[in-house]
């Protein structure tokens, strides 16, 4: 899952009862995403030390697509001699890679063993993707890569010698080695810049389904109401042309703006007047129609039916 979902996940946590069966799963996913972003940031900061003889570009959070094949690459290094895929893993404790079984697991300080998907195969998949992606542009450019363990307390206790999995502290030297070992013809500054621009242009941001669909949560489980921008409580009341919070007594004319956005994040990518009134706990059809019209949404009309969706960026 991608880091852009943080706001959506927090909105879902806020609207679930404290005893909901899926709540802890979502909180765990948020922690994993936060940990992953911290690791990616450490990697990008480390790469500021990188010096190469030729020009190069560092791209982070690269999302590309070939047909139905989608990938999200943590970091992509475009140099004049090779393309280097870097996958960041922010994992603590003792790490073990089994060559015979291809299993990857860690042993925590309390002695427990936890198995994870082997990041070596994720790296190989992304290298294959980049080879296919660059085939029509620079087929002669070598694509290689490495998995970078970014947690300071991680210890790689066991791994096959051919696994390019390294600690963060050594990654600059490993990149220099991959760069110097490349047999690709040297590209010009113009060619490298063209590749970098092309990759940025081809970025394909994956649109996740609304989170209730993703986690298989019934929308009926959600806590309804407009959130107070001042105190964060759900359940503001509509009084004339403003929303009033019964807890902190603050008024806000536009408090429903974020509530509609949360509806799109959590329930559906379209909303009707009736759905808006239900989610915001609003009675007036007229008020709901006026508020939806003022939200600068795309209006879809079909006979007597009318619904709204976010405008495409």
C-alpha positions in Angstrom: 0.0 0.0 0.0 1.0 3.5 -0.9 1.9 6.4 1.6 -0.7 8.7 0.1 -3.3 6.7 1.9 -2.3 8.0 5.3 -5.1 10.6 5.5 -7.7 8.0 4.4 -6.6 5.5 7.0 -6.7 8.0 9.8 -10.2 9.0 8.6 -11.3 5.4 8.8 -9.9 4.9 12.3 -11.7 8.0 13.5 -15.0 6.7 12.2 -14.8 3.1 13.5 -16.1 2.2 17.0 -13.3 1.4 19.5 -14.4 -2.3 19.6 -14.5 -2.9 15.8 -12.9 -6.1 14.7 -10.9 -4.5 11.9 -9.6 -1.5 13.9 -6.4 -3.0 15.1 -5.6 -4.3 11.6 -5.9 -0.8 10.2 -3.8 0.7 13.0 -1.1 -1.9 12.3 -1.1 -1.0 8.6 -0.7 2.7 9.5 2.4 1.8 11.7 3.9 -0.3 8.8 3.4 2.6 6.4 4.9 5.1 8.8 7.9 2.8 9.3 8.3 2.3 5.6 8.4 6.0 5.0 10.9 6.6 7.7 13.2 4.0 6.0 12.7 5.6 2.6 13.6 9.0 4.0 16.8 7.6 5.6 17.8 6.1 2.2 17.2 9.3 0.3 19.2 11.3 2.9 22.0 8.7 2.6 22.1 9.1 -1.2 22.9 12.8 -0.7 26.4 11.6 -0.1 26.6 9.9 -3.5 29.2 11.2 -6.0 29.6 9.7 -9.5 31.8 10.6 -12.4 28.8 11.2 -14.6 25.4 12.8 -14.3 22.7 11.0 -12.4 19.1 11.4 -11.1 17.5 10.1 -7.9 13.7 9.4 -8.2 11.7 8.3 -5.1 8.3 6.5 -4.9 8.3 5.7 -8.6 4.9 4.3 -9.8 4.9 2.9 -13.3 2.7 0.7 -15.4 3.0 -1.6 -18.4 -0.4 -2.8 -19.4 -1.8 -4.4 -16.3 1.6 -4.7 -14.7 2.0 -2.0 -12.0 5.0 -1.4 -9.7 5.9 1.0 -7.0 9.7 1.3 -6.6 11.0 3.0 -3.5 14.0 4.6 -5.2 15.3 4.6 -8.7 18.8 5.8 -9.6 19.3 6.8 -13.2 23.0 7.1 -14.1 25.0 7.3 -17.4 26.1 3.7 -17.1 23.2 1.8 -15.5 19.7 2.1 -13.9 19.7 1.0 -10.2 16.6 -0.1 -8.4 16.7 0.4 -4.6 14.1 -1.2 -2.3 14.0 0.1 1.3 13.1 -2.2 4.2 12.9 -0.6 7.6 13.1 -3.8 9.8 14.7 -4.3 13.2 16.3 -7.3 14.9 18.1 -10.3 13.4 17.3 -11.1 9.8 17.6 -14.4 8.1 17.4 -15.4 4.4 17.2 -19.1 3.7 18.7 -20.1 0.4 17.1 -23.6 0.1 13.5 -22.6 1.1 13.7 -18.9 -0.1 12.1 -17.9 3.2 12.8 -14.6 4.9 12.2 -14.2 8.6 13.4 -12.2 11.7 14.0 -13.2 15.2 12.9 -10.5 17.6 14.6 -9.7 20.9 12.0 -11.8 22.8 13.0 -14.8 20.7 9.9 -14.9 18.5 10.2 -15.8 14.8 8.2 -13.8 12.3 8.1 -14.7 8.6 7.8 -12.0 5.9 7.7 -12.0 2.1 11.2 -12.2 0.7 12.3 -8.8 -0.5 14.8 -10.3 -2.9 12.0 -11.5 -5.2 10.3 -8.1 -5.0 13.6 -6.6 -6.1 14.0 -9.1 -9.0 10.4 -8.3 -10.2 11.1 -4.6 -10.2 14.4 -5.1 -12.1 12.6 -7.1 -14.7 9.9 -4.5 -15.0 12.5 -1.7 -15.5 14.3 -3.7 -18.2 11.0 -4.1 -20.0 10.0 -0.5 -19.4 13.3 0.8 -20.9 13.4 -1.6 -23.8 11.9 0.9 -26.2 14.1 3.8 -25.1 17.5 2.6 -24.1 17.7 -1.2 -24.4 21.4 -1.2 -24.0 21.2 0.3 -20.4 21.9 -2.3 -17.7 19.4 -2.5 -14.9 20.5 -3.7 -11.5 19.6 -3.1 -7.9 19.7 -3.8 -4.2 17.5 -4.2 -1.1 18.6 -1.7 1.6 17.9 -2.5 5.2 17.5 1.0 6.7 16.8 0.3 10.4 19.8 1.1 12.6 19.3 -1.9 14.8 18.8 -4.5 11.9 21.4 -7.3 11.7 21.7 -9.5 8.6 22.6 -12.8 10.2 22.3 -15.0 7.2 21.8 -14.6 3.4 22.8 -16.3 0.2 26.0 -14.7 -1.3 24.1 -13.7 -4.5 21.4 -11.8 -2.7 22.2 -8.0 -3.1 20.9 -7.1 0.3 22.9 -4.6 2.3 22.8 -2.3 5.4 22.2 1.4 4.8 25.7 2.3 6.0 27.3 0.4 3.1 25.0 1.3 0.3 27.1 4.1 -1.2 30.0 1.8 -1.7 27.7 -0.9 -3.1 26.3 1.6 -5.6 29.8 2.6 -6.7 30.6 -1.0 -7.3 27.4 -1.6 -9.4 28.2 1.5 -11.3 31.8 0.6 -12.1 30.9 -3.0 -12.9 28.3 -2.0 -15.6 29.3 -2.9 -19.1 26.6 -0.6 -20.7 27.8 2.0 -23.2 28.0 5.4 -21.5 25.0 7.6 -22.0 25.2 11.3 -22.7 23.8 14.0 -20.3 21.0 14.6 -22.8 20.1 10.9 -22.9 20.0 10.6 -19.1 17.9 13.8 -18.8 15.5 12.3 -21.4 15.1 9.1 -19.4 14.5 11.0 -16.2 11.8 13.2 -17.9 10.2 10.2 -19.5 9.9 8.3 -16.2 8.4 11.3 -14.5 5.9 11.8 -17.3 4.9 8.1 -17.3 4.2 8.0 -13.6 0.9 6.2 -13.0 -0.5 6.7 -9.6 -2.5 3.7 -8.5 -6.0 4.6 -7.3 -7.0 2.4 -4.4 -10.7 1.5 -3.9 -12.5 3.2 -1.1 -11.2 1.8 2.2 -14.4 0.2 3.3 -14.2 -1.9 0.1 -10.5 -2.6 0.6 -10.9 -3.8 4.2 -14.4 -5.3 3.6 -16.0 -3.1 6.2 -19.7 -2.3 6.0 -20.4 1.4 5.6 -23.1 0.9 8.2 -20.3 0.3 10.8 -19.0 3.9 10.4 -19.8 6.6 12.9 -21.7 9.3 10.9 -21.6 13.1 11.2 -19.6 16.1 10.3 -16.3 16.5 12.2 -15.6 19.7 14.1 -12.5 21.4 12.7 -11.8 22.9 16.1 -12.1 20.0 18.5 -12.3 17.0 16.2 -15.6 15.6 17.5 -18.1 14.1 15.1 -21.7 15.2 15.0 -21.9 18.9 14.2 -25.4 20.3 13.9 -26.6 22.4 10.9 -28.0 25.8 12.1 -29.2 28.0 9.3 -26.1 28.4 7.0 -23.4 27.1 9.3 -22.4 24.0 11.3 -22.3 24.2 15.1 -20.4 21.9 17.4 -22.4 20.8 20.4 -19.2 20.1 22.3 -17.0 23.2 21.8 -19.8 25.5 20.6 -17.7 26.7 17.6 -19.3 27.4 14.2 -17.9 26.6 10.8 -19.7 27.2 7.4 -17.5 24.7 5.5 -17.1 21.9 8.0 -18.8 19.5 5.6 -16.1 19.9 2.9 -13.8 17.4 4.6 -16.7 15.1 5.4 -17.5 14.7 1.7 -13.9 14.0 1.0 -13.9 11.3 3.6 -17.0 9.8 2.0 -15.1 9.5 -1.2 -12.1 8.0 0.6 -14.1 5.5 2.6 -17.3 4.5 0.9 -17.7 5.4 -2.8 -16.2 7.6 -5.5 -19.6 9.1 -6.1 -22.2 10.6 -3.8 -25.9 11.5 -4.1 -28.0 14.0 -2.2 -29.5 11.3 -0.1 -26.1 9.7 0.7 -24.7 13.1 1.6 -27.6 13.8 4.0 -27.2 10.4 5.6 -23.4 10.7 6.1 -23.6 14.2 7.4 -26.8 13.6 9.4 -28.6 16.4 7.6 -32.4 16.6 7.1 -32.9 19.3 4.4 -32.8 18.2 0.8 -32.5 21.8 -0.4 -29.5 22.6 1.9 -27.8 19.4 0.8 -28.3 20.3 -2.9 -26.9 23.8 -2.3 -23.9 22.5 -0.4 -23.0 19.9 -3.0 -23.3 22.4 -5.8 -21.0 24.8 -4.0 -18.3 22.0 -3.6 -17.1 22.3 -7.2 -17.7 18.6 -7.9 -18.4 17.0 -11.2 -22.2 16.7 -11.7 -23.6 13.6 -13.4 -27.2 13.7 -14.5 -29.4 10.8 -15.6 -33.1 11.5 -15.9 -34.4 12.2 -12.4 -31.1 11.0 -10.9 -28.2 13.3 -10.1 -24.9 12.3 -8.4 -21.5 14.0 -7.8 -17.9 12.9 -8.0 -14.5 14.6 -7.5 -13.1 16.5 -10.5 -10.3 14.7 -12.1 -6.9 16.3 -11.5 
